Each structure stands twice: as C-alpha cells, then as structure tokens.
Amino acid sequence: MPRRDSRRIPNHSCVPAALMVIAIAACSNGTSPVGRCTAVPSIAIEVTVRDSVSGAVLADSAFGTVVTPTYQDSLRQLNDSVLRGGTQLGTYTVTVRRPSYADWIESGVRVSKTGDCGNVLPAELEARLVRAP
C-alpha cells in the first residue's frame, strides 16, 4: 500500500482557501464582516476639560450640552478628564459648565465622519476653562 504524504494539501481545500481570500479582501476594503458591528457606539463630541492656567483636568464636576438646530443632548462624564455626548452627524454648539468657572462655548463644531460600521466618530475638543472672578 502506498504511503500518503501528510504534507500535501488535498484539492478540496482550495475552495475554502479561495473563500478566505475573498473574506480578507472584503475586510481590507473597509467593509466589516457580518455581525461585528452590533455594539459599536456613535459618539459625536468628546471634550477634554482643563483649567486654563494649571492644565489640571476638570471633568469631574463639569457638565454641559451639545446642540444642533434639530438635536440636543447632555454631555456625560467619561472619566476625570473627558465629557462626551451626541450621537448624530451635524454642526454643533458645545457648552461646558463647571462651578467656579466661566462657561466655555464653542460653535460650529462639525461632526461629519463615520466608522466602518456606520457609527458616528467624535470630534475631539479641548475646553480650557477660566476661573470666574
């Protein structure tokens, strides 16, 4: 009985290999594999909040809003330095407030990019808050 060479790939395995090449090509084109986009969040605005003089992070007791002509949302604290809010594409006015500081307002913040899964990618801002007199 002839010995079989275990290093040789049988012919029927080239069909799955061809499908793998197609899947890899699809992923490299920026399309996502089916089922990988179910939990990708949309965040429109991320604001790092700092003291204008010391540079210390101040998001711990800051709050604010993000507003377009047709949409409004609150900024929520992500961590000690970042607030985030909004879920839609558009042009925003962003307001950050914190006790003992003057309000920080930035208008015309354009959010126009989406990720591979169709989720909104955030505009990243830095709010340098000035102490109120």
C-alpha positions as CSV (number, residue, x, y, z in Angstrom):
1,M,0.0,0.0,0.0
2,P,1.5,3.4,-1.0
3,R,2.3,5.8,1.7
4,R,0.4,9.0,1.8
5,D,2.3,12.3,2.1
6,S,0.7,14.2,5.0
7,R,2.3,17.5,3.9
8,R,0.3,17.6,0.7
9,I,-2.9,19.7,0.8
10,P,-5.8,17.9,-0.8
11,N,-7.5,19.6,-3.8
12,H,-10.8,20.1,-2.0
13,S,-9.2,22.5,0.5
14,C,-8.5,25.1,-2.2
15,V,-12.2,26.1,-2.2
16,P,-12.2,27.2,1.4
17,A,-8.8,28.9,0.8
18,A,-10.4,30.9,-2.1
19,L,-13.3,31.9,0.2
20,M,-10.8,33.1,2.8
21,V,-9.0,35.2,0.3
22,I,-12.4,36.8,-0.7
23,A,-13.2,37.5,3.0
24,I,-9.7,39.0,3.7
25,A,-10.1,41.2,0.6
26,A,-13.6,42.4,1.7
27,C,-12.3,43.3,5.1
28,S,-9.3,45.2,3.7
29,N,-11.7,47.3,1.6
30,G,-13.2,48.8,4.7
31,T,-16.3,46.6,4.8
32,S,-17.0,44.8,8.0
33,P,-17.6,41.1,8.5
34,V,-21.2,40.3,9.2
35,G,-22.1,40.6,12.9
36,R,-19.1,42.6,14.0
37,C,-20.9,46.0,14.1
38,T,-23.7,45.3,16.6
39,A,-22.3,47.2,19.6
40,V,-20.3,50.0,18.0
41,P,-21.5,53.2,19.7
42,S,-21.9,56.6,18.0
43,I,-20.4,59.5,19.9
44,A,-20.5,62.9,18.3
45,I,-18.4,65.0,20.7
46,E,-15.6,64.3,23.2
47,V,-14.3,67.3,25.2
48,T,-11.2,67.2,27.4
49,V,-11.9,69.7,30.2
50,R,-8.9,71.5,31.7
51,D,-8.1,74.6,33.8
52,S,-6.8,77.3,31.5
53,V,-3.9,78.2,33.8
54,S,-2.7,75.0,35.5
55,G,-3.9,72.5,32.9
56,A,-5.5,70.3,35.6
57,V,-8.3,68.1,34.4
58,L,-11.7,69.3,35.5
59,A,-14.4,67.0,34.0
60,D,-15.1,65.5,37.5
61,S,-17.8,68.1,38.3
62,A,-18.3,69.6,34.8
63,F,-21.5,69.2,32.7
64,G,-22.8,70.7,29.5
65,T,-24.8,70.3,26.3
66,V,-24.3,69.7,22.6
67,V,-26.9,71.3,20.3
68,T,-27.7,71.3,16.6
69,P,-30.7,73.1,15.0
70,T,-32.7,69.8,15.3
71,Y,-31.0,67.9,18.1
72,Q,-29.9,68.4,21.7
73,D,-28.0,66.1,24.2
74,S,-26.2,66.4,27.5
75,L,-22.5,65.9,28.0
76,R,-21.8,63.0,30.3
77,Q,-18.6,62.3,32.2
78,L,-16.5,59.5,30.6
79,N,-13.6,59.8,33.1
80,D,-11.8,62.5,35.1
81,S,-10.8,64.5,32.0
82,V,-13.4,63.8,29.3
83,L,-17.1,64.6,28.8
84,R,-18.9,63.1,25.8
85,G,-22.3,63.5,24.2
86,G,-24.3,63.5,21.0
87,T,-24.9,60.7,18.6
88,Q,-25.6,62.3,15.2
89,L,-23.8,63.9,12.4
90,G,-24.2,67.7,12.2
91,T,-22.8,71.1,13.2
92,Y,-22.9,71.5,17.0
93,T,-22.6,74.3,19.6
94,V,-20.9,72.8,22.6
95,T,-21.3,74.3,26.1
96,V,-19.3,73.2,29.1
97,R,-20.1,74.4,32.6
98,R,-18.4,73.9,36.0
99,P,-18.9,75.6,39.3
100,S,-16.4,78.5,39.9
101,Y,-15.6,78.7,36.2
102,A,-17.0,80.8,33.3
103,D,-19.0,78.8,30.7
104,W,-17.0,77.6,27.8
105,I,-18.8,77.7,24.4
106,E,-17.6,76.5,21.0
107,S,-19.9,77.0,18.0
108,G,-19.6,75.5,14.5
109,V,-18.2,72.1,15.6
110,R,-18.6,69.9,12.6
111,V,-19.2,66.2,13.1
112,S,-19.1,64.5,9.7
113,K,-17.1,61.2,9.9
114,T,-18.5,57.7,10.3
115,G,-16.7,54.5,11.0
116,D,-16.7,51.2,9.0
117,C,-19.9,50.2,10.8
118,G,-21.7,53.4,10.1
119,N,-21.2,54.7,13.7
120,V,-20.6,58.4,14.2
121,L,-16.9,59.2,15.0
122,P,-16.4,62.0,17.6
123,A,-15.0,65.5,17.1
124,E,-12.4,65.9,19.8
125,L,-12.2,69.2,21.6
126,E,-10.3,70.7,24.5
127,A,-12.2,73.1,26.8
128,R,-9.8,75.4,28.7
129,L,-11.9,76.8,31.5
130,V,-11.2,80.2,33.0
131,R,-11.9,80.8,36.7
132,A,-14.8,83.1,37.3
133,P,-13.9,86.3,39.1
